[in-house]
Amino acid sequence: MASLTVRKLDEVLKDRLRLRAARNGRSVEDEVRIILRDAAEAPTAAPPPPATTTTTPRWPQTGPAITRPRVTLIIGGGIAAYKALDLIRRLKERGLHVRCVMTRAAQQFVTPLTAGALADERCYTDLFDPQSEFDAGHIRLARDTDLIVVAPATADLMAKMAQGHADDLATAILLATNRPVLVAPAMNPAMWSNAATRRNVAQLARDGVAFVGPNAGEMAEANEAGVGRMAEPVEIATAAEAILRPPQSRPLAGRRILITAGPTHEPIDPVRYIANRSSGKQGFAIAAAAAAAGAEVTLIAGPVDLDEPPGVHVVHVESARDMLAAVEAALPADVAIFAAAVADWRVAQAGAQKIKKTASGMPPLALVENPDILATVSRLAENRPSLVIGFAAETENLIGNATAKLHRKGCDWIVANDVSPASGVMGGDRNTVHLLTAARDGKGDPAIDSWPVMTKDDVAGALVAKIAERMGQTNA
Ligand code: CTP
């Protein structure tokens, strides 16, 4: 039990003793003697209560957070502490549960309230915190985690770590932990290159501490530049994820994947548009599965009502032409997956103002064809992704139409799915797909792999596993 709690208990007992002695008209010493004599004469001392395993959790434990990998983010006292707030968001985006600890110096730059509000639970600051320290909370904080990230790690904090100091909550946790530790140093270049810091870094590396950064660049101090800037939050989050997820569970690590999803909206006038029933669910599920497999994913989404998958860079677009521009901007990529239901046509001359009803009857709506994004990317001479995957949404002659589409568009694989109203695929959660793989010469019959009815999440997982297998084979 921490000394603060023991001291408190001691005071309460002494107060009670004094009261009892005063009530009985005895001195405190006499009262103590009588209590001890009574205890010795008691027939049998009551057995201690049995150890119970159903103690109230000391820390807030929300359901899903338990299954998420847990990161304890120790925020040190440097100007880069403000970036730690963005880091919380980046870690959470990757589906990690984040708990923050702040040093006293860090609280000069950002407040525990802000860090706690952004994280999954309150921010811890004190070694002698009555709310958590009554059961040696620093030991619990050191162990109830899968990874400790120190960002920013100041020169002072790293020196303390290297020496094994434990005079505040952050250093006590770092000394008590048996979990991996990732450090993101941030300091002035002179401090970073100082012999003492070099020794501390070398010592920490020998102790098994992992480092991310520091980077070279401008310092907060005017006219100062050099190595010492804290790594960007995205880099730190990626390094954290790499430690938490072993390589075999991230077969697409280092791969860039581009995915289109959802419908497109083609304007008729400022208030009306041509659309389709695509929900975007399948494309979003593929993006989430690819990100979970370690890929760097850019998801180009038409108008949908879906949450952005964690760890995915999402670009929102409206029309087919916007989507093509976003796809071109996102290249190069190793793999491109075109799951969007792109509108085939757009109105040749969309009205600048709302089109009004007139006595002369219906307005003429001339349509022109939209660019075919999949075919455009499949035929790129430069920057063609090594694996281009299309979808064939068909309501009849599924395999025949999908095979024709594979040849016509020049992609490598096509995921054929029945989108007839009876299938319930459009907007639904399940999908029945056939994976068509183009013959090596691009002309012969494709190989067909028919999958059973699956949820869109399972289709995404199966497709990502196939992609990982293929990328592993070609090492492209
Ligand atoms: N696609 C695309 N750009 C378009 C139209 C389609 O990138 N302008 C892509 C889709 O994302 C999908 C594939 O092409 O991966 C097939 O889409 P689909 O709607 O099934 O085929 P269409 O080309 O529209 O042909 P059709 O409407 O004649 O079936």
Boltz pocket constraint, residues with backbone or C-beta under 6 A from the ligand:
constraints:
  - pocket:
      binder: B
      contacts: [[A, 260], [A, 320], [A, 338], [A, 339], [A, 340], [A, 341], [A, 342], [A, 343], [A, 344], [A, 370], [A, 371], [A, 372], [A, 373], [A, 374], [A, 375], [A, 389], [A, 390], [A, 391], [A, 392], [A, 393], [A, 394], [A, 405]]
      max_distance: 6.0
